[in-house]
């Protein structure tokens, strides 16, 4: 009966015309008002129910709704079936990708090594708008196959007098420059472009790229054949069917499709270029046997001068920019491994080998030195293909402003000299944020930004007081001693010193589970696990500052030399190169001067530039705990006995500086790696 009534309603609606002459204009306005009330977007089924007041099948009303709203400029249908206000489709400053270029080519076939480009177009988009467009025919110096003529409309007559690729190569490279390249099956277009550049002995284009075909497959449900035309239609973008398979028109449509898909990705929670690359990752990897090996595009003669020694390697492109930094115990073997991998073996390394021009190496004496040098070089050069350690400047601190009469717990981007307690920095911003949110939900401390330094900070309580999440210092309800006891409890918890607050959080989780609120319990469990990981990281930083005071003796880069690293407060303070043999008194004098500098200037609290090195050094010392070449400095309240330490450092045999062999022997239960008692008389081995 509902469907029959719906059919009668359709007949009646078909007879209606608005007073202004437009069919159903009032229904379009009603739909626009409803979508506005819903925050700018609404599902189509919900909109049908509101506009037509129907309880029948939405599929019956869907064609009429789309017909009614198609001519209304204020609304737009998105590919996933949601209706949006046209104003909501603006993407200025809100998208994970604000600037990019679209590349599209037409070719004489499908194989870049054998076929040629006959037309190329480059469109540049910025802040959701097309800002420039360039296209050109290209003389392939061969006849155009009949099926290509039928597909594109480009024939031999049209290409007569067209420029060769070599005459437009400079223009193409300038237009693309360092921009993110977008395309529908972008690897096809870049493959042909790089093949043409290779014929001219030019370096390939290795820009970051985003594939709208892969994006559409992941973001638009029910899309069977993700052709450019099909995706454009699903997104409500008019495609130029008359000029289909022409580079210029396809580039423009691809740009509009990219903007629509990027908006979809933003709404789905993807907020960066790395997120876009991840969601655009193909569902299946191409068969390995079809992937060319890296050795096919890079000359293996680059390996000729690389030694078999520990160190750091820097991969540079044709413009001498560092694109990747890595470390290795054996530089030759590690760099050679890149040549045996298929191109595209790992997604994060796509384009690395193609961009490689030369490999620079820095030989060091030990794995520890390589680890620390790698970290420093990544911070210095910010290489494109290094993701870990590159974003160190964004590490947040947890700030508890104990200088305020009523402290609160917040995140901070930097440590300031303002009397507050700072913890961190933490390498995971998401974990730090979850920890602060969890503390503010469980501990009734204030979250408002009031200063409490004048009368304006008091009165007008917020909702947190009514919810029981604040003790109410703004209205005089809070007891100062009780409030500060909670603050100190939070400080001890974040610093990894006390488990009392952890018990409170765990009790909340158990209460949620007992009340069968499993969704809340699951959320609390995830937040608690993240919080414990953060407090463990803070505890490691604190313990490293307290316990890691030592000399570390490692092999030198040259025969007959060794390195003596001075570790103070968990950080590398100095590194001394010592000849073999050498007088202990000379080394003791140098160590004493290092201590004098430390006593005069001290060390700052951990910051963005030092926290990664502290984690690396602390982890390495823990892994080699008990090694005879790690010499503790003893009681830090007084100056160490530098002469005894120097004698111990110089008394170590050369084979005792092999940390890998020592670790293997220790794990196997062997004991011949001990040192003579006389060499370590009065010296305690460090406890990492």
Secondary structure in CASP SS format (residue, H / E / C, confidence):
PFRMAT SS
TARGET T0000
AUTHOR 0000-0000-0000
METHOD secondary structure of the structure
MODEL  1
X C 1.00
X H 1.00
X H 1.00
X H 1.00
X H 1.00
X H 1.00
X H 1.00
X H 1.00
X H 1.00
X H 1.00
X H 1.00
X H 1.00
X H 1.00
X H 1.00
X C 1.00
X C 1.00
X C 1.00
X C 1.00
X C 1.00
X C 1.00
X C 1.00
X C 1.00
X C 1.00
X C 1.00
X H 1.00
X H 1.00
X H 1.00
X H 1.00
X H 1.00
X H 1.00
X H 1.00
X H 1.00
X H 1.00
X H 1.00
X H 1.00
X H 1.00
X H 1.00
X C 1.00
X C 1.00
X C 1.00
X E 1.00
X E 1.00
X E 1.00
X H 1.00
X H 1.00
X H 1.00
X H 1.00
X H 1.00
X H 1.00
X H 1.00
X H 1.00
X H 1.00
X C 1.00
X C 1.00
X C 1.00
X C 1.00
X C 1.00
X H 1.00
X H 1.00
X H 1.00
X H 1.00
X H 1.00
X H 1.00
X H 1.00
X H 1.00
X H 1.00
X H 1.00
X H 1.00
X H 1.00
X C 1.00
X C 1.00
X C 1.00
X C 1.00
X C 1.00
X E 1.00
X E 1.00
X E 1.00
X C 1.00
X C 1.00
X C 1.00
X C 1.00
X E 1.00
X E 1.00
X E 1.00
X E 1.00
X H 1.00
X H 1.00
X H 1.00
X H 1.00
X C 1.00
X C 1.00
X C 1.00
X C 1.00
X C 1.00
X C 1.00
X C 1.00
X C 1.00
X C 1.00
X E 1.00
X E 1.00
X E 1.00
X E 1.00
X E 1.00
X E 1.00
X E 1.00
X E 1.00
X E 1.00
X C 1.00
X C 1.00
X C 1.00
X C 1.00
X C 1.00
X C 1.00
X C 1.00
X C 1.00
X C 1.00
X E 1.00
X E 1.00
X E 1.00
X E 1.00
X E 1.00
X E 1.00
X E 1.00
X E 1.00
X E 1.00
X E 1.00
X C 1.00
X C 1.00
X E 1.00
X E 1.00
X E 1.00
X E 1.00
X E 1.00
X E 1.00
X E 1.00
X E 1.00
X E 1.00
X C 1.00
X E 1.00
X C 1.00
X C 1.00
X C 1.00
X C 1.00
X C 1.00
X C 1.00
X H 1.00
X H 1.00
X H 1.00
X H 1.00
X H 1.00
X H 1.00
X H 1.00
X C 1.00
X C 1.00
X C 1.00
X H 1.00
X H 1.00
X H 1.00
X H 1.00
X C 1.00
X C 1.00
X C 1.00
X C 1.00
X E 1.00
X H 1.00
X H 1.00
X H 1.00
X H 1.00
X H 1.00
X H 1.00
X H 1.00
X H 1.00
X H 1.00
X H 1.00
X H 1.00
X H 1.00
X C 1.00
X C 1.00
X C 1.00
X C 1.00
X E 1.00
X E 1.00
X E 1.00
X C 1.00
X C 1.00
X H 1.00
X H 1.00
X H 1.00
X H 1.00
X H 1.00
X H 1.00
X H 1.00
X H 1.00
X H 1.00
X H 1.00
X H 1.00
X H 1.00
X H 1.00
X H 1.00
X C 1.00
X C 1.00
X C 1.00
X C 1.00
X C 1.00
X C 1.00
X C 1.00
X C 1.00
X C 1.00
X E 1.00
X E 1.00
X E 1.00
X H 1.00
X H 1.00
X H 1.00
X H 1.00
X H 1.00
X H 1.00
X H 1.00
X H 1.00
X C 1.00
X C 1.00
X C 1.00
X C 1.00
X C 1.00
X C 1.00
X C 1.00
X C 1.00
X H 1.00
X H 1.00
X H 1.00
X H 1.00
X H 1.00
X H 1.00
X H 1.00
X C 1.00
X C 1.00
X C 1.00
X C 1.00
X C 1.00
X C 1.00
X H 1.00
X H 1.00
X H 1.00
X C 1.00
X C 1.00
X C 1.00
X H 1.00
X H 1.00
X H 1.00
X H 1.00
X H 1.00
X H 1.00
X H 1.00
X H 1.00
X H 1.00
X H 1.00
X H 1.00
X H 1.00
X H 1.00
X H 1.00
X H 1.00
X H 1.00
X H 1.00
X H 1.00
X H 1.00
X H 1.00
X H 1.00
X C 1.00
X C 1.00
X C 1.00
X C 1.00
X C 1.00
X H 1.00
X H 1.00
X H 1.00
X H 1.00
X H 1.00
X H 1.00
X H 1.00
X C 1.00
X C 1.00
X C 1.00
X C 1.00
X C 1.00
X C 1.00
X C 1.00
X C 1.00
X H 1.00
X H 1.00
X H 1.00
X C 1.00
X C 1.00
X E 1.00
X H 1.00
X H 1.00
X H 1.00
X C 1.00
X C 1.00
X C 1.00
X H 1.00
X H 1.00
X H 1.00
X H 1.00
X C 1.00
X C 1.00
X C 1.00
X C 1.00
X C 1.00
X C 1.00
X C 1.00
X E 1.00
X E 1.00
X E 1.00
X E 1.00
X E 1.00
X E 1.00
X C 1.00
X C 1.00
X C 1.00
X C 1.00
X C 1.00
X E 1.00
X E 1.00
X E 1.00
X E 1.00
X E 1.00
X E 1.00
X E 1.00
X C 1.00
X C 1.00
X H 1.00
X H 1.00
X H 1.00
X H 1.00
X H 1.00
X H 1.00
X H 1.00
X H 1.00
X H 1.00
X H 1.00
X C 1.00
X E 1.00
X C 1.00
X C 1.00
X C 1.00
X C 1.00
X H 1.00
X H 1.00
X H 1.00
X C 1.00
X C 1.00
X H 1.00
X H 1.00
X H 1.00
X H 1.00
X C 1.00
X C 1.00
X E 1.00
X E 1.00
X E 1.00
X E 1.00
X E 1.00
X E 1.00
X C 1.00
X C 1.00
X C 1.00
X H 1.00
X H 1.00
X H 1.00
X H 1.00
X H 1.00
X H 1.00
X H 1.00
X H 1.00
X H 1.00
X H 1.00
X H 1.00
X H 1.00
X H 1.00
X H 1.00
X H 1.00
X C 1.00
X C 1.00
X C 1.00
X C 1.00
X C 1.00
X C 1.00
X C 1.00
X C 1.00
X C 1.00
X C 1.00
X H 1.00
X H 1.00
X H 1.00
X C 1.00
X E 1.00
X E 1.00
X E 1.00
X E 1.00
X E 1.00
X C 1.00
X C 1.00
X C 1.00
X C 1.00
X C 1.00
X C 1.00
X C 1.00
X C 1.00
X E 1.00
X E 1.00
X E 1.00
X E 1.00
X C 1.00
X C 1.00
X C 1.00
X C 1.00
X C 1.00
X C 1.00
X C 1.00
X C 1.00
X E 1.00
X E 1.00
X E 1.00
X E 1.00
X E 1.00
X E 1.00
X C 1.00
X C 1.00
X H 1.00
X H 1.00
X H 1.00
X H 1.00
X H 1.00
X H 1.00
X H 1.00
X H 1.00
X H 1.00
X H 1.00
X H 1.00
X H 1.00
X H 1.00
X H 1.00
X C 1.00
X C 1.00
X C 1.00
X C 1.00
X C 1.00
X C 1.00
X C 1.00
X C 1.00
X C 1.00
X C 1.00
X C 1.00
X C 1.00
X H 1.00
X H 1.00
X H 1.00
X C 1.00
X C 1.00
X C 1.00
X C 1.00
X C 1.00
X H 1.00
X H 1.00
X H 1.00
X H 1.00
X C 1.00
X C 1.00
X C 1.00
X C 1.00
X C 1.00
X C 1.00
X H 1.00
X H 1.00
X H 1.00
X C 1.00
X C 1.00
X C 1.00
X C 1.00
X H 1.00
X H 1.00
X H 1.00
X H 1.00
X H 1.00
X H 1.00
X H 1.00
X H 1.00
X H 1.00
X H 1.00
X H 1.00
X H 1.00
X H 1.00
X H 1.00
X H 1.00
X C 1.00
X C 1.00
X C 1.00
X C 1.00
X C 1.00
X H 1.00
X H 1.00
X H 1.00
X H 1.00
X H 1.00
X H 1.00
X H 1.00
X H 1.00
X H 1.00
X H 1.00
X H 1.00
X H 1.00
X H 1.00
X H 1.00
X H 1.00
X C 1.00
X C 1.00
X C 1.00
X H 1.00
X H 1.00
X H 1.00
X H 1.00
X H 1.00
X H 1.00
X H 1.00
X H 1.00
X H 1.00
X H 1.00
X H 1.00
X H 1.00
X H 1.00
X H 1.00
X H 1.00
X H 1.00
X H 1.00
X H 1.00
X H 1.00
X H 1.00
X H 1.00
X H 1.00
X H 1.00
X H 1.00
X H 1.00
X H 1.00
X H 1.00
X H 1.00
X H 1.00
X H 1.00
X C 1.00
X C 1.00
X E 1.00
X E 1.00
X E 1.00
X E 1.00
X E 1.00
X E 1.00
X C 1.00
X C 1.00
X C 1.00
X C 1.00
X C 1.00
X E 1.00
X E 1.00
X E 1.00
X E 1.00
X E 1.00
X E 1.00
X E 1.00
X E 1.00
X C 1.00
X C 1.00
X E 1.00
X E 1.00
X E 1.00
X E 1.00
X E 1.00
X E 1.00
X E 1.00
X E 1.00
X E 1.00
X C 1.00
X C 1.00
X C 1.00
X C 1.00
X H 1.00
X H 1.00
X H 1.00
X H 1.00
X H 1.00
X H 1.00
X H 1.00
X H 1.00
X H 1.00
X H 1.00
X H 1.00
X H 1.00
X H 1.00
X H 1.00
X H 1.00
X H 1.00
X H 1.00
X H 1.00
X C 1.00
X C 1.00
X C 1.00
X C 1.00
X C 1.00
X C 1.00
X C 1.00
X C 1.00
X C 1.00
X H 1.00
X H 1.00
X H 1.00
X H 1.00
X H 1.00
X H 1.00
X H 1.00
X H 1.00
X H 1.00
X H 1.00
X H 1.00
X H 1.00
X H 1.00
X C 1.00
X C 1.00
X C 1.00
X C 1.00
X C 1.00
X C 1.00
X E 1.00
X E 1.00
X E 1.00
X C 1.00
X C 1.00
X C 1.00
X C 1.00
X C 1.00
X C 1.00
X C 1.00
X C 1.00
X C 1.00
X H 1.00
X H 1.00
X H 1.00
X H 1.00
X H 1.00
X H 1.00
X H 1.00
X H 1.00
X H 1.00
X H 1.00
X C 1.00
X C 1.00
X H 1.00
X H 1.00
X H 1.00
X H 1.00
X C 1.00
X H 1.00
X H 1.00
X H 1.00
X H 1.00
X H 1.00
X H 1.00
X H 1.00
X H 1.00
X H 1.00
X C 1.00
X C 1.00
X C 1.00
X C 1.00
X C 1.00
X C 1.00
X C 1.00
X C 1.00
X C 1.00
X H 1.00
X H 1.00
X H 1.00
X H 1.00
X C 1.00
X C 1.00
X C 1.00
X C 1.00
X E 1.00
X C 1.00
X C 1.00
X C 1.00
END
